[in-house]
């Protein structure tokens, strides 16, 4: 009988110790993320970290315990315009038209001619140097109507209406 009492006391004190432990409130916060372009699709992602609020209970201070490193790279800010002065002329056009703009940074530029139904009629990608760009576009053989000339550069999209007669 003497051995049973200490065992019961040890079990009772163990359950009491567990009930007194502080509870951690966990949540997820975004610590990073980015944007990538794959073909004609822009993918945006967010990196989340588990956040543990500091718990202070003398003599213990519990915190998250690690930091996610900053990612340093050559990524450009998607808010910056890389195309200025974008025009399509002559407009209305027959036979051919010109796409003209100022490219502020060297890079890959995708140009598309899209009909009013949203179908891509012409699609071409060129690597261009910074400066004034004048690109002739052959539109002979296309039906008359409303089209859109779309220029994509550095995660941004620019468009102008084009009327073909």
Backbone as CSV, one residue per row, in Angstrom:
resi,resn,N_x,N_y,N_z,CA_x,CA_y,CA_z,C_x,C_y,C_z
1,UNK,0.809,-1.184,0.000,0.000,0.000,0.000,0.859,1.256,0.000
2,UNK,2.020,1.184,0.641,2.891,2.335,0.696,3.417,2.717,-0.690
3,UNK,3.628,1.778,-1.598,4.169,2.085,-2.921,3.118,2.668,-3.840
4,UNK,1.881,2.414,-3.623,0.818,2.917,-4.493,0.611,4.416,-4.290
5,UNK,0.701,4.914,-3.128,0.461,6.325,-2.838,1.482,7.222,-3.557
6,UNK,2.802,6.978,-3.505,3.732,7.842,-4.233,3.499,7.817,-5.742
7,UNK,3.122,6.685,-6.306,2.870,6.608,-7.746,1.660,7.461,-8.102
8,UNK,0.597,7.408,-7.319,-0.590,8.230,-7.558,-0.246,9.705,-7.429
9,UNK,0.585,10.057,-6.446,0.999,11.448,-6.262,1.808,11.938,-7.463
10,UNK,2.704,11.097,-8.019,3.516,11.465,-9.180,2.636,11.664,-10.409
11,UNK,1.644,10.811,-10.600,0.733,10.956,-11.740,-0.103,12.220,-11.607
12,UNK,-0.589,12.519,-10.429,-1.408,13.708,-10.213,-0.585,14.968,-10.411
13,UNK,0.653,14.996,-9.945,1.479,16.189,-10.123,1.890,16.356,-11.587
14,UNK,2.043,15.281,-12.347,2.375,15.369,-13.773,1.247,15.984,-14.571
15,UNK,0.027,15.642,-14.285,-1.098,16.221,-15.000,-1.267,17.683,-14.653
16,UNK,-0.938,18.056,-13.439,-1.025,19.455,-13.037,0.015,20.277,-13.781
17,UNK,1.217,19.745,-13.963,2.285,20.459,-14.660,1.926,20.673,-16.129
18,UNK,1.287,19.714,-16.735,0.897,19.844,-18.141,-0.177,20.921,-18.289
19,UNK,-1.105,20.987,-17.373,-2.180,21.969,-17.469,-1.663,23.394,-17.283
20,UNK,-0.538,23.584,-16.598,-0.015,24.908,-16.346,0.902,25.411,-17.455
21,UNK,1.243,24.593,-18.433,2.127,25.033,-19.503,1.426,26.075,-20.362
22,UNK,2.166,27.109,-20.808,1.532,28.142,-21.648,1.159,27.587,-23.015
23,UNK,0.075,28.052,-23.546,-0.379,27.633,-24.867,0.184,28.587,-25.929
24,UNK,0.715,28.047,-27.000,1.269,28.852,-28.081,0.176,29.144,-29.100
25,UNK,0.057,30.403,-29.486,-0.895,30.796,-30.522,-0.152,30.863,-31.845
26,UNK,-0.427,29.973,-32.746,0.265,29.938,-34.026,-0.605,30.554,-35.113
27,UNK,0.053,31.264,-36.045,-0.614,31.788,-37.225,0.430,31.884,-38.323
28,UNK,0.000,32.117,-39.529,0.926,32.214,-40.662,0.945,33.652,-41.146
29,UNK,2.145,34.173,-41.367,2.313,35.510,-41.918,3.146,35.404,-43.176
30,UNK,2.920,36.309,-44.108,3.703,36.318,-45.341,5.016,37.034,-45.086
31,UNK,6.107,36.374,-45.437,7.417,36.980,-45.239,8.110,37.278,-46.557
32,UNK,7.538,36.851,-47.635,8.167,37.077,-48.924,7.249,36.617,-50.019
33,UNK,7.753,36.667,-51.215,6.977,36.239,-52.357,7.551,36.846,-53.607
34,UNK,6.862,36.696,-54.685,7.369,37.254,-55.923,6.443,36.985,-57.085
35,UNK,6.948,37.289,-58.239,6.206,37.134,-59.474,7.122,36.514,-60.506
36,UNK,6.592,35.634,-61.306,7.362,35.019,-62.389,6.472,34.933,-63.614
37,UNK,7.088,34.959,-64.787,6.326,34.832,-66.022,6.767,33.569,-66.722
38,UNK,5.791,32.715,-67.039,6.034,31.480,-67.765,5.207,31.562,-69.032
39,UNK,5.894,31.674,-70.173,5.243,31.917,-71.456,4.368,33.161,-71.349
40,UNK,3.057,33.023,-71.532,2.174,34.177,-71.459,1.398,34.233,-70.147
41,UNK,1.844,33.464,-69.139,1.155,33.407,-67.866,2.023,34.022,-66.785
42,UNK,1.440,34.908,-65.987,2.146,35.511,-64.861,1.716,34.771,-63.598
43,UNK,2.704,34.245,-62.848,2.455,33.502,-61.629,2.913,34.358,-60.451
44,UNK,2.041,34.550,-59.476,2.393,35.297,-58.280,2.297,34.342,-57.096
45,UNK,3.287,34.400,-56.183,3.310,33.487,-55.056,3.695,34.224,-53.784
46,UNK,3.310,33.630,-52.654,3.616,34.182,-51.351,4.242,33.084,-50.511
47,UNK,5.303,33.424,-49.786,5.961,32.477,-48.883,5.459,32.787,-47.488
48,UNK,4.929,31.772,-46.804,4.399,31.982,-45.461,5.282,31.338,-44.416
49,UNK,5.346,31.928,-43.259,6.081,31.400,-42.117,5.121,31.229,-40.955
50,UNK,5.381,30.210,-40.149,4.597,30.040,-38.931,5.085,31.075,-37.937
51,UNK,4.170,31.797,-37.345,4.506,32.838,-36.381,4.123,32.352,-34.999
52,UNK,5.094,32.381,-34.086,4.841,32.021,-32.703,5.014,33.279,-31.877
53,UNK,3.969,33.682,-31.201,4.057,34.853,-30.339,5.001,34.539,-29.184
54,UNK,5.797,35.522,-28.765,6.705,35.276,-27.633,5.927,34.906,-26.379
55,UNK,6.424,33.927,-25.660,5.817,33.505,-24.408,6.845,33.746,-23.318
56,UNK,6.494,34.553,-22.342,7.401,34.841,-21.238,6.852,34.195,-19.975
57,UNK,7.638,33.300,-19.446,7.302,32.653,-18.190,8.626,32.396,-17.493
58,UNK,8.980,33.245,-16.527,10.320,33.145,-15.924,10.635,31.716,-15.548
59,UNK,11.807,31.224,-15.824,12.960,31.877,-16.457,13.020,31.596,-17.962
60,UNK,11.898,31.454,-18.640,11.873,31.022,-20.030,11.330,32.135,-20.923
61,UNK,12.008,32.399,-22.043,11.500,33.301,-23.076,11.511,32.521,-24.371
62,UNK,10.351,32.260,-24.940,10.235,31.452,-26.142,9.822,32.348,-27.299
63,UNK,10.577,32.320,-28.389,10.240,33.086,-29.588,10.297,32.167,-30.789
64,UNK,10.089,32.744,-31.991,10.052,31.952,-33.219,11.360,31.210,-33.452
65,UNK,12.491,31.860,-33.254,13.754,31.148,-33.281,14.493,31.144,-34.603
66,UNK,13.923,31.626,-35.681,14.660,31.690,-36.938,14.104,32.812,-37.793
67,UNK,14.903,33.255,-38.711,14.494,34.286,-39.661,14.701,33.748,-41.068
68,UNK,13.782,34.015,-41.941,13.953,33.619,-43.330,14.807,34.676,-44.023
69,UNK,15.856,34.265,-44.748,16.745,35.251,-45.357,16.052,36.017,-46.471
70,UNK,16.515,37.228,-46.679,16.034,38.025,-47.807,16.576,37.410,-49.086
71,UNK,15.787,37.452,-50.128,16.236,36.958,-51.423,16.641,38.164,-52.243
72,UNK,17.918,38.241,-52.559,18.416,39.356,-53.353,18.631,38.857,-54.768
73,UNK,18.119,39.572,-55.737,18.271,39.144,-57.115,18.156,40.308,-58.062
74,UNK,18.042,39.991,-59.327,17.965,41.007,-60.366,16.532,41.311,-60.748
75,UNK,15.582,40.922,-59.908,14.190,41.140,-60.258,13.868,42.623,-60.313
76,UNK,13.141,43.001,-61.333,12.741,44.391,-61.485,11.392,44.602,-60.812
77,UNK,11.176,45.804,-60.369,9.903,46.152,-59.765,8.827,46.154,-60.843
78,UNK,7.764,45.313,-60.702,6.745,45.261,-61.749,5.940,46.545,-61.894
79,UNK,6.065,47.493,-60.951,5.319,48.741,-61.042,5.988,49.754,-61.975
80,UNK,7.255,49.525,-62.315,7.979,50.475,-63.152,7.587,50.259,-64.617
81,UNK,7.311,51.340,-65.332,7.016,51.238,-66.759,8.311,51.071,-67.542
82,UNK,8.347,50.092,-68.432,9.496,49.890,-69.294,9.191,50.302,-70.729
83,UNK,7.937,50.666,-70.966,7.522,51.116,-72.293,6.851,52.473,-72.136
84,UNK,7.315,53.447,-72.907,6.708,54.782,-72.923,6.380,55.156,-74.359
85,UNK,5.407,56.036,-74.528,5.073,56.560,-75.850,4.625,55.503,-76.836
86,UNK,3.834,54.531,-76.396,3.377,53.432,-77.246,2.278,53.929,-78.185
87,UNK,2.533,53.850,-79.504,1.530,54.248,-80.503,1.519,53.248,-81.652
88,UNK,0.396,53.177,-82.323,0.227,52.360,-83.521,-0.267,53.303,-84.611
89,UNK,0.461,53.347,-85.736,0.090,54.249,-86.829,0.487,53.635,-88.161
90,UNK,-0.120,53.953,-89.233,-1.368,54.709,-89.344,-2.521,53.903,-88.766
91,UNK,-3.496,54.625,-88.311,-4.643,53.993,-87.694,-5.867,54.856,-87.989
92,UNK,-6.803,54.403,-88.797,-7.030,53.110,-89.430,-5.945,52.797,-90.482
93,UNK,-5.765,51.491,-90.706,-4.684,51.050,-91.582,-5.187,50.040,-92.605
94,UNK,-4.430,49.947,-93.695,-4.648,48.920,-94.719,-3.272,48.446,-95.164
95,UNK,-3.065,47.149,-95.232,-1.795,46.611,-95.711,-0.731,46.467,-94.644
96,UNK,-0.370,47.553,-93.993,0.629,47.478,-92.924,0.446,48.649,-91.959
97,UNK,1.010,48.485,-90.784,0.983,49.527,-89.766,2.300,49.466,-89.001
98,UNK,2.575,50.443,-88.191,3.812,50.489,-87.404,3.495,50.494,-85.924
99,UNK,4.294,49.740,-85.174,4.233,49.759,-83.717,5.463,50.533,-83.272
100,UNK,5.249,51.583,-82.488,6.376,52.413,-82.058,6.276,52.697,-80.566
101,UNK,7.417,52.588,-79.880,7.473,52.900,-78.448,8.923,53.100,-78.028
102,UNK,9.083,53.675,-76.847,10.399,53.832,-76.242,10.568,52.723,-75.215
103,UNK,11.608,51.897,-75.397,11.916,50.832,-74.453,12.993,51.351,-73.508
104,UNK,12.691,51.397,-72.217,13.586,52.012,-71.247,14.685,51.079,-70.750
105,UNK,14.569,49.783,-71.002,15.562,48.821,-70.534,15.643,47.676,-71.537
106,UNK,16.848,47.172,-71.797,17.002,46.022,-72.682,16.151,44.867,-72.178
107,UNK,15.591,44.096,-73.095,14.819,42.938,-72.652,14.019,42.298,-73.756
108,UNK,13.304,41.276,-73.383,12.444,40.522,-74.293,11.073,41.187,-74.317
109,UNK,10.583,41.432,-75.530,9.285,42.078,-75.713,8.411,41.153,-76.549
110,UNK,7.191,40.926,-76.086,6.227,40.118,-76.823,5.178,41.051,-77.406
111,UNK,4.925,40.920,-78.720,3.913,41.744,-79.395,2.858,40.821,-79.996
112,UNK,1.601,41.218,-79.836,0.491,40.409,-80.334,-0.511,41.292,-81.052
113,UNK,-1.146,40.706,-82.042,-2.302,41.320,-82.687,-3.483,40.436,-82.322
114,UNK,-4.466,41.025,-81.634,-5.603,40.268,-81.103,-6.872,40.824,-81.722
115,UNK,-7.757,39.914,-82.189,-9.012,40.389,-82.777,-10.005,40.736,-81.680
116,UNK,-11.163,41.241,-82.070,-12.179,41.709,-81.127,-12.773,40.570,-80.294
117,UNK,-12.637,39.318,-80.762,-13.133,38.157,-80.019,-12.104,37.637,-79.016
118,UNK,-10.913,38.276,-78.958,-9.876,37.863,-78.012,-8.926,36.815,-78.549
119,UNK,-9.022,36.489,-79.841,-8.139,35.486,-80.440,-6.853,36.155,-80.916
120,UNK,-5.724,35.510,-80.645,-4.436,36.034,-81.086,-4.246,35.700,-82.563
121,UNK,-4.095,36.745,-83.388,-3.928,36.581,-84.830,-2.444,36.509,-85.185
122,UNK,-1.635,37.366,-84.617,-0.186,37.384,-84.813,0.464,37.430,-83.434
123,UNK,1.574,36.722,-83.288,2.283,36.688,-82.022,3.771,36.542,-82.305
124,UNK,4.569,37.467,-81.827,6.014,37.368,-82.034,6.734,37.957,-80.836
125,UNK,7.872,37.364,-80.530,8.686,37.788,-79.401,10.061,38.153,-79.919
126,UNK,10.571,39.311,-79.505,11.882,39.778,-79.952,12.678,40.289,-78.761
127,UNK,13.988,40.118,-78.829,14.882,40.678,-77.810,15.364,42.016,-78.338
128,UNK,15.098,43.075,-77.589,15.384,44.422,-78.050,16.313,45.159,-77.089
129,UNK,17.054,46.093,-77.641,17.883,46.977,-76.842,17.072,48.205,-76.459
130,UNK,17.454,48.832,-75.376,16.751,50.030,-74.921,16.863,51.125,-75.969
131,UNK,15.818,51.898,-76.110,15.795,52.995,-77.064,14.475,53.052,-77.801
132,UNK,14.431,53.821,-78.878,13.208,53.979,-79.681,13.050,52.739,-80.565
133,UNK,11.878,52.139,-80.506,11.580,50.933,-81.283,10.503,51.269,-82.290
134,UNK,10.746,50.915,-83.552,9.735,51.053,-84.606,9.669,49.706,-85.303
135,UNK,8.514,49.049,-85.167,8.351,47.695,-85.684,7.211,47.673,-86.691
136,UNK,7.495,47.329,-87.972,6.417,47.256,-88.973,5.592,45.981,-88.782
137,UNK,4.285,46.089,-88.945,3.387,44.949,-88.793,2.571,44.790,-90.065
138,UNK,2.735,43.641,-90.728,1.994,43.337,-91.956,0.592,42.873,-91.574
139,UNK,-0.418,43.588,-92.070,-1.807,43.229,-91.758,-2.597,42.912,-93.030
140,UNK,-1.877,42.744,-94.148,-2.583,42.415,-95.400,-3.216,41.038,-95.274
141,UNK,-4.390,40.900,-95.853,-5.117,39.643,-95.809,-6.014,39.481,-94.596
142,UNK,-5.966,40.425,-93.665,-6.839,40.340,-92.488,-8.171,41.029,-92.775
143,UNK,-9.212,40.512,-92.170,-10.543,41.103,-92.327,-10.578,42.479,-91.696
144,UNK,-11.404,43.356,-92.269,-11.544,44.683,-91.681,-12.286,44.567,-90.351
145,UNK,-11.951,45.470,-89.446,-12.591,45.456,-88.134,-11.673,46.004,-87.062
146,UNK,-12.079,45.835,-85.819,-11.343,46.342,-84.676,-10.401,45.260,-84.143
147,UNK,-9.135,45.624,-83.944,-8.113,44.731,-83.402,-7.403,45.471,-82.258
148,UNK,-6.606,44.733,-81.517,-5.796,45.314,-80.445,-4.345,44.890,-80.652
149,UNK,-3.443,45.856,-80.558,-2.018,45.565,-80.574,-1.582,45.543,-79.117
150,UNK,-1.034,44.415,-78.675,-0.649,44.220,-77.277,0.863,44.052,-77.204
151,UNK,1.500,44.839,-76.348,2.937,44.750,-76.118,3.134,44.363,-74.661
152,UNK,3.922,43.297,-74.430,4.221,42.846,-73.070,5.720,42.963,-72.852
153,UNK,6.101,43.690,-71.801,7.513,43.867,-71.454,7.643,43.960,-69.946
154,UNK,8.544,43.183,-69.378,8.852,43.229,-67.943,7.597,43.140,-67.077
155,UNK,6.787,42.118,-67.297,5.600,41.824,-66.489,4.481,42.846,-66.629
156,UNK,4.586,43.770,-67.555,3.533,44.759,-67.778,2.982,44.577,-69.185
157,UNK,1.733,44.952,-69.365,1.061,44.814,-70.654,0.510,46.164,-71.078
158,UNK,0.730,46.490,-72.345,0.273,47.756,-72.924,-0.547,47.397,-74.158
159,UNK,-1.647,48.118,-74.405,-2.459,47.815,-75.585,-2.980,49.092,-76.232
160,UNK,-3.155,49.000,-77.532,-3.725,50.088,-78.336,-4.709,49.486,-79.316
161,UNK,-5.789,50.203,-79.593,-6.760,49.762,-80.590,-6.203,50.013,-81.976
162,UNK,-6.548,49.130,-82.917,-6.171,49.271,-84.315,-7.387,48.955,-85.171
163,UNK,-7.747,49.848,-86.048,-8.851,49.619,-86.978,-8.253,49.270,-88.327
164,UNK,-8.630,48.097,-88.838,-8.178,47.662,-90.166,-9.336,47.873,-91.133
165,UNK,-9.029,48.587,-92.243,-10.072,48.855,-93.246,-9.984,47.873,-94.394
